[in-house]
Amino acid sequence: MPRLAGKYQGYEYSSPYAKVYDIYYARQYHETRPKVKKKKNLLQLIISSIILILISITTIPVYYKNITKTFLNPTPYKNVNIDLKEFVHPSYLSNSIFLGTHLFEYASEGKEAQMIKPEENTNMPVLGNSLKLLMDEYKTVIPAIYVWDYDTGNYIDINASQTYPTASIIKIPVLIDLFKSIENNQVALDDVMSLTEYYRTEGSGSLQFKAENSKYTIDELANRMITESDNSATNMLMSKIGGMPDVNAQARSWGLKNTEVHTWLPDLKGTNFSTAREMGTMLYNIDSNEKFLTQTSRNKIFEYMGHVHNDRLIQAGLGAGAKFYHKTGDIGSMLGDAGIVITPNGKKYIVVIFARRPHNSIAGKDFIVKASKIIYSYMVK
């Protein structure tokens, strides 16, 4: 048999069986080496998959929580003073419910808005400087102030477009929505509701101490909601007119971008919010927009707002003989008052003051009273 030369991995050899060796080693190289490589790749794949699964389990819940917190439960204390439609897609957020479907309602604008805005002329620098000096005395109080003069259209804007917790001042849009519903024959003032445990709640108002299933007319409930700031009455009325979603939807139709109800009263965490300017707009439309509410509705609203029991805030800073139609609000972190002042000499102006403060700090009350005195003195001079 002739000897045949062969070569394997750099080694030369000569053997009658070289051809056989070539075939054997070729088989060993091409069959065994790839199998080792496949095993290695499979092991790497298993390890990578385990690591990926562990990372997903650890991080996805965190990101999901942050995303849902950002879009589905936005913090109301942020100073958002533009319509959310400008940067949030409706699928991420809802501020209204219709037939069980969460919706995002855009605020009506221009002629489509039911409310009209007070025509603002010139900012009042002298009054503004006086209020800023007062703010320097109360470093722990962060106020939002809106003042509008009926005679001149001149105004004061100190953080007036910043969103603030409203506490019980949110009862103003609830009251407006109630009377819009009455005008649309959806509700009547002599309708009767029963106080059940579902509606009974703590905080301000006397209904919380009344007997279960005691009955009250809508007129009685509205009166208690404003004069006593009764939280149980407020919840009953909101339920009657369609709940919080209805109030929010109506606020959008009125043209309000930053007024929302998120919590049944009492709202101790301050999740119901608005701005001083939007509260001023609501007061202006109650008083001066004949197309928005009938004279009968306006008279009834002023009947309630002229007999508010809490006279220790803006009203405490007014001169003798001044009339004040208003609604107060008080929670630990915020104290406020909003209303229309008519002085003895006929001067008329809207004033809204929100005061963020350390929890239950008396500084909030003192600031509002002194600010009211400064504003009143300027207006009547």
C-alpha positions in Angstrom: 0.0 0.0 0.0 1.5 3.4 -0.9 2.2 5.8 2.0 0.2 8.9 1.9 1.1 12.2 3.6 -1.3 14.0 5.7 -1.4 17.2 7.8 -3.5 18.0 10.9 -3.3 21.2 12.9 0.2 22.0 11.6 1.6 18.5 12.2 2.7 16.5 9.2 2.6 12.8 9.1 3.0 10.0 6.7 1.1 6.8 6.9 -0.6 4.3 4.8 -3.6 5.3 6.8 -3.2 9.0 6.3 -6.3 9.3 4.3 -8.2 7.6 7.1 -6.6 9.9 9.7 -7.5 12.9 7.7 -11.1 11.8 7.6 -11.1 10.8 11.3 -9.6 14.1 12.6 -11.7 16.2 10.2 -14.7 14.5 11.7 -13.5 15.1 15.2 -12.8 18.8 14.5 -16.0 19.6 12.7 -18.4 17.6 14.8 -17.1 18.0 18.3 -16.0 21.7 18.2 -19.3 23.1 17.1 -21.1 21.1 19.8 -19.0 22.8 22.5 -19.7 26.2 20.9 -23.5 25.5 20.8 -23.4 24.4 24.5 -21.6 27.6 25.3 -24.1 29.7 23.4 -27.0 28.0 25.0 -25.5 28.6 28.5 -25.0 32.3 27.7 -28.6 32.5 26.4 -30.0 31.0 29.6 -27.9 33.3 31.8 -28.8 36.4 29.8 -32.5 35.5 29.9 -32.4 35.1 33.7 -30.7 38.5 34.1 -33.2 40.1 31.8 -36.1 38.6 33.7 -34.7 39.8 37.0 -34.2 43.3 35.7 -37.7 43.4 34.3 -39.2 42.2 37.6 -37.3 44.8 39.5 -37.7 47.9 37.3 -41.0 47.5 35.5 -43.2 48.0 38.6 -41.2 51.1 39.6 -41.6 52.7 36.1 -45.2 51.6 35.9 -45.9 53.3 39.3 -44.1 56.5 38.2 -45.9 56.6 34.9 -49.4 56.0 36.3 -48.7 58.5 39.1 -47.6 61.1 36.6 -50.4 60.7 34.1 -53.3 59.1 35.9 -53.0 60.7 39.2 -51.2 64.1 38.7 -50.2 66.0 41.7 -52.6 68.9 42.1 -50.2 71.2 43.9 -48.0 71.7 40.8 -48.3 75.2 39.4 -50.0 74.2 36.2 -51.6 77.3 34.7 -52.1 76.1 31.1 -54.6 73.8 29.6 -53.4 70.2 29.8 -54.5 69.5 26.3 -51.4 71.3 25.0 -49.1 68.6 26.1 -50.9 65.5 27.4 -52.7 63.1 25.1 -56.3 62.4 26.2 -55.5 58.6 26.5 -53.2 59.3 29.4 -55.5 61.4 31.5 -59.1 61.9 32.3 -61.0 64.7 34.1 -64.5 63.5 33.3 -66.7 60.4 33.0 -69.5 59.8 30.6 -71.5 56.5 30.7 -68.7 54.9 32.6 -66.0 56.0 30.2 -63.1 58.1 31.4 -62.7 61.2 29.2 -60.5 64.2 28.9 -62.5 67.3 28.5 -60.8 70.4 27.0 -61.8 73.8 28.4 -64.1 75.7 26.1 -62.5 78.9 24.7 -63.7 82.1 23.2 -67.4 82.2 22.2 -67.8 78.5 23.1 -67.1 79.2 26.7 -70.3 79.9 28.8 -68.4 82.2 31.2 -66.9 85.6 30.2 -63.8 86.9 31.8 -63.6 90.2 33.6 -62.0 92.7 31.3 -58.7 93.6 32.9 -57.3 97.0 32.3 -54.2 98.0 34.3 -52.4 96.4 37.2 -52.4 98.5 40.3 -48.8 99.0 41.3 -49.3 101.0 44.5 -51.7 98.4 45.9 -49.5 95.6 44.6 -46.4 96.9 46.3 -48.3 97.3 49.6 -49.4 93.7 49.5 -45.8 92.5 48.6 -44.5 94.4 51.7 -47.1 92.5 53.8 -45.8 89.3 52.2 -42.3 90.1 53.4 -43.7 90.2 56.9 -45.2 86.7 56.6 -42.4 84.6 55.1 -44.2 81.3 56.0 -47.3 82.2 54.1 -47.4 81.8 50.3 -50.5 83.7 49.0 -52.4 83.9 45.7 -54.3 87.1 45.4 -56.7 88.3 42.7 -58.5 91.7 43.0 -60.7 93.3 40.2 -62.3 96.7 40.3 -65.7 96.9 38.7 -65.4 100.7 38.0 -62.0 100.7 36.2 -61.2 97.1 35.4 -57.9 97.6 37.2 -56.6 94.5 39.0 -54.1 92.8 41.2 -52.5 89.5 40.2 -50.1 87.8 42.7 -49.8 84.2 41.8 -53.4 84.4 40.6 -53.0 81.8 37.9 -51.2 79.3 40.1 -53.2 76.2 41.1 -54.0 76.1 44.8 -56.0 73.7 47.0 -59.4 75.3 47.5 -60.7 73.6 50.6 -64.4 74.5 50.9 -64.2 77.3 48.3 -64.7 74.5 45.8 -68.4 74.7 46.9 -68.8 77.8 44.6 -68.6 75.8 41.4 -70.8 73.1 43.0 -73.4 75.8 43.8 -73.2 77.2 40.2 -73.6 73.7 38.7 -76.6 73.1 41.0 -78.4 76.2 39.7 -77.5 75.5 36.1 -79.2 72.1 36.7 -82.2 73.8 38.2 -82.5 76.1 35.2 -82.4 73.0 32.9 -85.2 71.4 34.9 -83.0 68.6 36.1 -83.4 69.5 39.7 -85.8 71.6 41.8 -85.2 73.6 45.0 -88.1 71.8 46.7 -86.8 68.3 45.8 -86.1 66.2 48.9 -83.1 64.1 49.8 -82.4 61.8 52.7 -79.3 62.0 54.8 -77.9 58.5 54.7 -74.6 57.2 56.2 -73.2 57.2 52.7 -73.3 61.0 52.7 -72.6 61.8 56.3 -69.1 63.1 56.8 -66.9 64.9 59.3 -65.6 68.4 59.3 -67.7 71.6 59.1 -71.5 71.7 59.1 -74.3 70.4 61.4 -75.7 67.6 59.2 -73.1 65.2 60.5 -74.9 65.2 63.8 -78.5 64.8 62.4 -80.5 61.6 62.5 -80.1 59.0 59.8 -82.6 59.4 57.0 -83.7 62.8 58.1 -85.0 64.7 55.0 -83.9 68.0 53.5 -84.9 70.1 50.5 -82.3 71.0 47.9 -82.8 74.6 49.1 -81.9 73.7 52.7 -78.9 71.7 51.6 -77.6 74.5 49.4 -78.0 77.0 52.2 -76.1 74.8 54.7 -73.4 74.1 52.1 -72.6 77.8 51.8 -73.5 79.4 55.2 -72.3 76.5 57.4 -69.9 75.1 54.8 -71.6 71.8 55.5 -69.6 68.9 53.9 -72.4 66.3 54.1 -74.8 68.7 52.3 -72.1 69.3 49.7 -71.7 65.6 49.0 -75.5 65.1 48.8 -75.8 68.0 46.3 -72.9 66.8 44.2 -74.5 63.3 44.0 -77.8 64.9 43.0 -76.3 66.8 40.0 -74.2 63.9 38.7 -71.2 63.7 41.0 -67.7 65.1 40.7 -67.3 64.3 37.0 -70.3 66.5 36.2 -68.9 69.4 38.1 -65.6 69.0 36.3 -67.3 68.7 32.9 -69.3 71.8 33.6 -66.2 73.7 34.6 -64.7 72.9 31.3 -67.8 74.0 29.4 -67.7 77.3 31.3 -64.1 77.9 30.1 -62.2 77.0 33.3 -58.9 75.2 32.7 -57.7 74.7 36.3 -60.8 74.1 38.5 -61.3 70.4 39.4 -63.0 68.3 42.1 -61.2 65.0 42.9 -62.4 64.2 46.4 -65.7 64.1 48.3 -65.7 66.7 51.1 -63.9 67.1 53.4 -60.9 67.4 51.2 -58.2 67.4 53.9 -55.4 66.5 51.6 -56.2 69.4 49.2 -56.8 67.5 46.0 -59.6 69.8 44.9 -58.1 72.8 43.3 -58.5 76.0 41.3 -56.8 79.4 40.8 -57.6 82.8 42.4 -58.2 84.2 38.9 -60.7 81.4 38.0 -62.5 81.9 41.3 -62.7 85.6 40.5 -64.1 84.7 37.0 -66.8 82.5 38.6 -67.8 85.3 41.0 -68.0 87.8 38.1 -70.3 85.6 36.1 -72.6 84.9 39.1 -72.9 88.7 39.5 -72.7 90.2 36.0 -73.3 87.7 33.2 -77.1 87.7 32.6 -76.7 85.0 29.9 -75.0 82.6 32.3 -77.6 82.5 35.1 -81.1 83.9 35.5 -81.8 86.7 37.9 -83.7 84.3 40.1 -80.7 82.0 40.4 -78.3 84.9 41.0 -80.6 86.3 43.8 -80.7 82.9 45.5 -77.0 82.4 45.3 -76.3 85.8 46.8 -78.8 85.1 49.5 -76.7 82.1 50.6 -73.3 83.9 50.1 -74.5 86.9 52.0 -75.0 84.9 55.2 -71.7 82.9 55.6 -71.1 82.3 59.2 -67.3 82.6 59.0 -66.6 86.3 59.1 -63.1 86.1 60.4 -61.1 86.3 57.2 -61.6 88.9 54.4 -64.7 90.3 56.1 -62.7 91.0 59.2 -60.6 93.5 57.2 -63.6 95.4 55.7 -64.9 98.7 57.0 -68.2 99.2 58.8 -71.3 98.9 56.6 -69.5 97.0 53.8 -71.4 94.1 52.3 -69.6 90.9 51.4 -70.9 87.9 49.4 -68.4 85.1 49.7 -67.2 81.6 50.5 -64.4 80.6 52.8 -62.2 77.5 52.9 -60.0 76.0 55.6 -57.7 73.0 55.7 -54.4 72.5 57.5 -52.2 73.6 54.6 -54.4 76.3 53.1 -56.8 79.0 54.2 -58.8 81.1 51.8 -61.7 83.4 51.1 -63.3 84.6 47.9 -66.1 87.0 47.3 -67.5 90.4 46.1 -67.2 93.5 48.3 -69.7 96.4 48.1 -68.5 99.4 50.1 -70.9 101.9 51.8 -70.0 104.5 49.1 -70.9 102.0 46.3 -67.4 100.9 45.4 -67.5 97.3 44.2 -64.7 94.8 43.7 -63.9 91.1 43.6 -61.3 89.8 46.0 -59.9 86.2 46.2 -57.1 85.3 48.7 -55.6 81.8 49.0 -52.9 81.4 51.7 -50.7 78.4 51.8 -49.3 78.1 55.4 -47.6 75.8 57.9 -50.2 73.3 59.2 -53.0 75.3 60.9 -50.7 78.3 61.4 -52.5 81.4 62.7 -50.2 83.4 60.3 -52.5 82.4 57.4 -55.5 84.1 59.1 -53.5 87.2 60.1 -52.2 87.6 56.6 -55.6 87.5 55.0 -57.2 89.9 57.4 -54.3 92.4 57.0 -54.4 92.0 53.2 -58.1 92.6 53.2 -57.6 95.9 55.2 -55.0 97.1 52.8 -57.2 96.3 49.7 -60.3 97.9 51.3 -58.4 101.1 52.3 -57.0 101.5 48.8 -60.4 100.9 47.1 -62.4 103.4 49.2 -59.9 106.2 49.3 
